[in-house]
Amino acid sequence: MTTASVLVCATEISGDARGARLASELRRLLPGLCVYGLGGARMRRAGVDVRIDITDRGTVGWFDHWRDLPCYLSALRFWRHEIRHRRPAAAMVIDAPGISFPFARVARAAGVPVIYFVAPQTWLWNPARAVERLRAHADVVIPTLEAEAAIYARARLPVIYEGHPALDDLVETYGEPPSQRSGVQSSSRRFGEPGPPSQRSSVQSSSRCFVAPGPSPPFTMALVPGSRRHAIRRLLPVMLDALDIVKRRVGVGRAIVSVAAPALRAEVDACLRGRRNGVEVVEDVLSAVLSASDVVLASTGGNLLDATFAGVPAVACYRVDLLTYLAAKHLLHLDTRIPAYALPNLIAGDRVVPTLIQRDVTAPRLADAAVTLMTDERARGAIRSGYGKVRAAMGTPGVNARIAGSLIRLVDLGCPARPLRRP
C-alpha cells in the first residue's frame, strides 16, 4: 500500500453527519489519506469512499437492532475482511454503541488502533461501566460533552475533547447565535422568502431569532420525528394528533414535517396516509423548515441543536420499544439516574426544553406544551435564555479541525497499522 487509510463505521444519519465533517478535516490535514467504509450521503460528499450505506436503519434500544440483524452481520463481514486484509492505519467507529462495540472489538483484536468518535452516553447512568467498556474497545475516545470527558480523563483513558463536534456545522448553517444578531420579528414565511423589508436584517433567510412580541396566529408548526425509522413510526402519528389539537385551540396556518433523509420518506408517507392534516413534507433541509416555524415538536437528538441555533422554541419527545423501556426503568433505573434526556438539556445541565418520554408522549401533552410556547412570552424567553447556555457550553468553532489535529498526533496515520502513540 502506498496510501494510508482509515476504516470508518457510521451506521446512523447523525453519525454520517459527524463523520463527514471530521473526515473532511483529516483529509485536509493529510491530503493523501484514504477514508472509507460504512457511511452515508454526507460522508460520500465529503470524499469518503462509502462502500456500505445502512444509515437509514439506525435504531435506539436493545431490541430494535434484531430486526435488521442480517444487514448488520453483512456489514460486519465486510469490516472483518478489511481489517484482516487491508490493515488500515486506524479504525473509527461513530456513536451507535450497539453496533460500534462489536466492530471495535474486531479491529482491536487485530491490533488496529480504534478511535471511538461520539462516545456512547452510558456514562450518564453507569460511568464505571462506560469506562470499562471503552478501555476494552477503544484506544482513543472522543466524547461530545465536557462532563463525560472529565470522567474518562480521570480514568486515564486517552481522551480528545475540543467541544461538541456538531458546533461547526451549526455555525456554518445558522451563522452567529441569535443573541449576537440584530432582531428579526418572528413572522412565518415560505421557504426562501426573507420576509417583508421592514423585518429584514443581515440575517440569512435560513436563520432568525425570536424577540418580543411573540408570533401571532395563524402559527407555523414543524414536526421533526428524527432520523431513525422506528422513531418516526412511534413519534410522528402522535405529533400529527397533537397538531390537530393545536389547530383547534389556537390555529395553525402551516404544518411542516421534516424528513431527515430521502430514504426515510416512505416511513413518513406511511404515517400520513389517510390523514387530513394538510401538512407539507420537506426532505433534508431542516434549517429551512425551522426558519419558517414558530414552534417545533422534535425527537430528543441532534435536531434540537438545530432548533437551538435557529432560535425556535422546541418541545422534545421520545419513545423506545416497550421491552427496552421496562428494562431501563426497572433494571437500570434510568428515570432516576438521568436528570434530562434531551440533548440541549444534557449540554446545558439544565431543563432548557420541555421533554416528554415514553408514556408521557401523548397528543394532549404535546399540544399543551406547544400552545404554551406559542402564546406565553415568558416561556419563550426562558427557552431563549437556555439556548444561550447550550451554545456557550458547546465550545468555540473549529472543533473538528482541533480533533483531527489531535488524532494525527496520537495515532500515526502516515502508514497502516502503526501502534498508538500514547500521550
VOGU-3710 file (C-alpha; in Angstrom, 3 decimals, decimal comma):
1> mttasvlvca> 0,000/0,000/0,000  1,155/3,499/-0,840  -1,787/5,349/0,726  -2,644/5,244/4,412  -6,276/4,531/5,194  -8,804/4,915/7,990  -11,705/2,487/8,080  -14,882/4,109/9,431  -18,180/2,778/10,740  -21,120/5,207/10,693
11> teisgdarga> -24,456/3,402/10,744  -26,836/6,285/11,506  -27,709/9,547/9,773  -26,400/11,578/12,705  -23,159/9,583/12,696  -22,860/10,184/8,964  -23,023/13,956/9,569  -20,422/13,882/12,320  -18,137/11,565/10,367  -18,336/13,711/7,237
21> rlaselrrll> -17,065/16,806/8,990  -14,205/15,039/10,768  -13,215/13,149/7,615  -13,018/16,449/5,731  -10,652/17,867/8,331  -8,483/14,738/8,379  -8,196/14,770/4,597  -7,413/18,486/4,631  -4,534/17,931/7,030  -3,420/14,698/5,324
31> pglcvyglgg> -4,331/15,046/1,634  -3,143/11,514/0,822  -5,295/9,857/3,477  -7,960/7,400/2,289  -11,088/7,335/4,467  -13,508/4,567/3,564  -16,029/2,086/4,914  -19,585/2,460/6,228  -21,329/5,806/5,927  -23,996/7,783/4,153
41> armrragvdv> -24,626/10,594/1,700  -22,855/13,322/3,668  -19,701/11,269/4,116  -19,739/10,480/0,418  -19,946/14,188/-0,400  -17,013/14,776/1,970  -14,817/12,483/-0,094  -15,234/9,305/1,937  -15,244/6,103/-0,105  -18,559/4,744/1,186
51> riditdrgtv> -18,782/1,018/0,480  -21,868/0,245/2,563  -24,722/2,604/3,456  -27,113/1,425/6,182  -27,668/4,821/7,785  -31,427/4,660/7,218  -31,608/1,661/9,581  -30,470/3,488/12,714  -32,191/2,325/15,897  -32,312/3,043/19,616
61> gwfdhwrdlp> -32,826/0,384/22,272  -31,700/-3,164/22,719  -34,411/-4,908/20,744  -34,924/-2,853/17,591  -31,450/-3,908/16,394  -32,565/-7,506/15,965  -34,960/-6,616/13,143  -32,046/-5,587/10,932  -29,580/-8,203/12,164  -28,851/-9,756/8,718
71> cylsalrfwr> -27,914/-6,319/7,372  -25,555/-5,634/10,274  -23,957/-9,073/10,020  -23,232/-8,473/6,340  -21,605/-5,144/7,207  -19,574/-6,817/9,946  -18,256/-9,399/7,447  -17,070/-6,570/5,217  -15,435/-4,864/8,194  -13,652/-8,053/9,283
81> heirhrrpaa> -12,337/-8,617/5,754  -10,966/-5,077/5,517  -9,323/-5,258/8,947  -7,594/-8,543/8,102  -6,569/-7,882/4,523  -6,173/-4,123/4,119  -4,769/-3,390/7,577  -5,846/0,275/7,890  -3,851/2,717/9,968  -6,845/3,108/12,291
91> amvidapgis> -10,483/2,140/12,617  -13,040/4,757/13,682  -16,482/3,859/14,996  -19,089/6,591/15,445  -21,774/6,609/18,159  -24,324/3,703/17,919  -22,798/1,528/20,669  -24,968/-1,486/19,895  -23,243/-1,734/16,517  -19,949/0,040/17,161
101> fpfarvaraa> -18,671/-2,110/20,019  -18,664/-5,380/18,009  -16,929/-3,595/15,125  -14,372/-2,085/17,507  -13,716/-5,492/19,049  -12,780/-6,948/15,659  -10,355/-4,131/14,902  -8,690/-4,126/18,284  -8,222/-7,899/18,272  -6,301/-7,490/15,033
111> gvpviyfvap> -4,044/-4,812/16,523  -5,593/-1,904/14,624  -5,965/1,256/16,784  -9,626/2,080/17,428  -10,998/5,615/17,631  -14,425/5,922/19,269  -15,903/9,176/17,965  -19,040/10,471/19,756  -18,721/8,172/22,743  -21,891/6,413/23,966
121> qtwlwnpara> -23,980/8,078/26,649  -23,834/5,175/29,115  -21,678/7,386/31,355  -24,882/9,137/32,420  -26,187/6,199/34,438  -23,142/3,950/34,891  -19,837/5,805/34,495  -17,743/2,917/35,829  -19,192/0,539/33,253  -18,744/3,111/30,492
131> verlrahadv> -15,052/3,476/31,363  -14,590/-0,288/31,498  -16,145/-0,894/28,077  -14,272/1,927/26,371  -10,976/0,818/27,900  -11,564/-2,647/26,436  -12,682/-1,469/22,997  -11,028/1,868/22,130  -7,564/3,398/22,010  -8,822/6,988/21,681
141> viptleaeaa> -12,147/8,283/22,994  -13,752/11,445/21,603  -16,739/12,462/23,756  -19,096/15,326/22,993  -19,682/16,745/26,486  -17,190/18,202/28,943  -18,633/16,241/31,871  -18,076/12,876/30,222  -14,621/13,919/29,021  -13,700/14,631/32,635
151> iyararlpvi> -14,856/11,154/33,700  -12,709/9,453/31,061  -9,721/11,681/31,750  -9,850/10,838/35,463  -9,883/7,155/34,476  -6,713/7,815/32,419  -8,294/6,948/29,086  -6,754/8,698/26,046  -9,386/11,418/25,543  -9,736/14,138/22,946
161> yeghpalddl> -12,239/16,825/23,901  -12,379/20,074/21,930  -16,084/20,935/22,199  -19,198/19,483/20,622  -18,427/18,308/17,059  -21,855/19,435/15,787  -20,933/23,054/16,502  -19,036/23,626/13,242  -21,964/22,561/11,058  -24,425/24,541/13,157
171> vetygeppsq> -22,420/27,770/12,949  -21,896/27,247/9,234  -25,630/26,735/8,687  -27,102/29,320/11,055  -24,305/31,844/11,470  -23,793/33,718/14,717  -26,007/32,778/17,680  -29,313/34,669/17,789  -28,163/36,661/20,821  -25,439/38,186/18,626
181> rsgvqsssrr> -27,674/39,057/15,695  -29,856/42,060/15,138  -33,510/41,437/15,994  -35,845/39,849/13,489  -39,580/39,654/14,068  -40,871/36,086/14,200  -43,322/36,009/11,317  -43,959/32,790/9,466  -42,989/32,712/5,810  -42,451/30,434/2,837
191> fgepgppsqr> -39,141/28,706/2,279  -36,508/31,004/0,856  -38,538/34,178/1,444  -36,701/36,622/3,728  -39,885/38,297/4,937  -41,078/41,882/4,448  -38,368/44,548/4,018  -39,205/46,064/7,413  -38,248/42,787/9,075  -35,025/42,084/7,194
201> ssvqsssrcf> -31,542/42,438/8,590  -28,178/40,920/7,781  -29,535/37,559/8,925  -29,663/34,828/6,279  -33,137/33,656/5,308  -32,398/30,251/6,886  -31,863/31,802/10,326  -33,771/34,004/12,712  -34,329/34,651/16,376  -37,381/35,389/18,470
211> vapgpsppft> -37,902/38,781/20,097  -40,887/40,258/21,878  -43,653/40,388/20,948  -44,119/36,721/20,075  -45,688/35,350/16,915  -49,354/35,893/16,114  -51,799/33,293/14,816  -52,062/31,546/12,493  -48,872/29,848/13,635  -46,479/27,638/11,722
221> malvpgsrrh> -45,600/24,366/13,388  -42,789/21,966/12,498  -42,814/18,237/13,223  -39,328/16,691/13,328  -39,573/12,990/14,246  -35,852/12,303/13,834  -33,590/10,227/11,649  -34,497/6,708/12,770  -37,267/4,685/11,164  -38,567/3,308/14,458
231> airrllpvml> -38,667/6,788/15,983  -40,709/8,060/13,041  -43,217/5,250/13,497  -43,532/5,889/17,214  -43,470/9,690/17,245  -44,942/11,098/14,044  -48,513/9,746/14,483  -48,816/11,262/17,957  -47,250/14,515/16,694  -49,922/14,662/13,996
241> daldivkrrv> -52,646/14,092/16,594  -51,148/16,915/18,665  -51,179/19,131/15,583  -54,931/18,590/15,229  -55,465/19,687/18,831  -53,301/22,799/18,412  -55,232/23,723/15,265  -58,486/23,648/17,208  -57,098/25,624/20,140  -55,021/28,438/18,642
251> gvgraivsva> -54,904/27,956/14,885  -52,077/26,658/12,724  -51,643/28,199/9,303  -48,925/25,817/8,135  -47,607/22,496/9,365  -44,335/21,096/8,055  -42,928/17,604/8,521  -39,157/17,427/8,195  -37,671/14,250/6,699  -34,049/13,732/7,713
261> apalraevda> -33,099/11,890/4,503  -34,854/10,816/1,288  -34,537/7,156/2,324  -36,938/7,863/5,222  -39,679/9,405/3,077  -41,604/6,134/2,838  -41,877/5,932/6,638  -43,249/9,465/6,797  -45,705/8,864/3,959  -46,967/5,738/5,715
271> clrgrrngve> -47,735/7,787/8,845  -49,518/10,453/6,793  -51,633/8,021/4,783  -55,346/8,558/5,359  -54,872/11,734/7,407  -56,180/15,189/6,539  -53,730/17,304/8,490  -52,757/19,323/5,413  -49,046/19,102/6,195  -46,141/19,870/3,908
281> vvedvlsavl> -43,327/17,334/3,710  -39,794/18,658/3,219  -36,728/16,454/2,764  -33,201/17,082/4,039  -33,413/20,867/4,651  -34,090/21,161/8,362  -32,709/24,688/8,546  -35,330/25,907/6,066  -38,104/24,153/7,973  -37,028/25,744/11,236
291> sasdvvlast> -36,650/29,197/9,696  -40,300/29,093/8,687  -41,652/27,810/12,022  -42,904/29,331/15,269  -42,580/26,136/17,334  -41,226/22,647/16,722  -42,073/19,205/18,087  -38,853/17,201/17,800  -37,213/13,967/18,846  -34,644/14,298/21,609
301> ggnlldatfa> -31,447/14,102/19,498  -29,414/16,422/17,296  -32,488/18,041/15,732  -32,827/20,030/18,923  -29,395/21,570/18,478  -30,589/22,933/15,133  -33,594/24,418/16,920  -31,235/25,949/19,480  -29,199/27,755/16,815  -32,258/28,682/14,758
311> gvpavacyrv> -33,859/30,161/17,898  -37,087/28,171/17,524  -38,830/27,110/20,761  -38,986/23,323/20,873  -40,790/20,517/22,661  -38,721/17,332/22,884  -40,140/13,819/22,955  -39,030/10,226/22,527  -40,272/6,652/22,685  -38,356/3,370/22,561
321> dlltylaakh> -39,720/-0,162/22,323  -41,574/-1,347/25,417  -39,057/-4,027/26,433  -36,161/-1,549/26,310  -38,163/0,959/28,326  -39,094/-1,575/31,008  -35,511/-2,799/31,273  -34,204/0,763/31,505  -36,775/1,730/34,111  -36,715/-1,306/36,392
331> llhldtripa> -33,212/-2,736/35,905  -31,087/0,354/35,235  -33,382/2,889/36,973  -32,662/5,431/34,248  -35,670/7,548/35,182  -33,948/8,449/38,471  -30,326/8,476/37,273  -30,700/10,744/34,242  -31,941/14,247/35,092  -32,544/15,286/31,475
341> yalpnliagd> -32,868/13,278/28,284  -32,975/15,963/25,603  -29,575/16,854/24,157  -29,749/20,631/24,866  -30,661/19,838/28,474  -27,684/17,498/28,836  -25,298/20,020/27,314  -26,502/22,943/29,418  -27,011/20,902/32,576  -30,421/22,487/32,912
351> rvvptliqrd> -34,017/21,979/31,792  -33,856/24,068/28,641  -36,616/22,456/26,568  -39,724/20,676/27,894  -39,294/16,935/27,392  -41,806/14,102/27,236  -40,642/10,487/27,357  -42,415/7,191/26,663  -45,888/7,108/28,280  -45,910/10,894/28,640
361> vtaprladaa> -45,711/11,273/24,849  -49,405/11,863/24,244  -51,138/14,196/21,853  -52,759/16,346/24,588  -49,470/16,830/26,448  -47,557/17,674/23,285  -50,290/20,092/22,291  -50,304/21,766/25,718  -46,541/22,308/25,589  -46,693/23,647/22,028
371> vtlmtderar> -49,534/26,066/22,773  -47,647/27,387/25,796  -44,608/28,148/23,667  -46,777/29,825/21,042  -48,681/32,073/23,405  -46,613/32,606/26,579  -43,749/35,057/26,059  -42,267/34,220/29,471  -41,950/30,574/28,441  -40,363/31,602/25,160
381> gairsgygkv> -37,967/33,898/26,990  -36,913/31,071/29,322  -36,087/28,895/26,310  -34,123/31,717/24,691  -32,061/32,050/27,848  -31,485/28,302/27,970  -30,430/28,232/24,337  -27,681/30,708/25,188  -26,368/28,296/27,840  -26,350/25,446/25,326
391> raamgtpgvn> -24,408/27,416/22,736  -21,852/28,566/25,310  -21,319/25,022/26,600  -20,627/23,631/23,111  -17,295/25,438/22,832  -15,866/27,547/20,030  -15,912/26,881/16,258  -13,116/24,796/14,773  -13,936/21,760/16,935  -13,399/19,174/14,206
401> ariagslirl> -10,152/20,725/12,979  -8,784/20,556/16,513  -9,950/16,954/16,918  -8,316/15,990/13,614  -5,039/17,597/14,640  -5,073/15,773/17,972  -5,841/12,470/16,279  -2,904/12,852/13,920  -0,645/13,467/16,902  -1,985/10,450/18,820
411> vdlgcparpl> -2,377/7,934/16,003  0,206/7,571/13,255  -1,963/7,862/10,142  1,041/8,006/7,852  1,141/4,261/7,271  -1,031/1,221/8,012  -1,465/-0,320/11,455  1,150/1,685/13,328  0,867/1,460/17,128  -0,862/4,177/19,100
421> rrp> 1,314/6,992/20,331  0,353/7,218/23,971  0,234/10,738/25,442
//
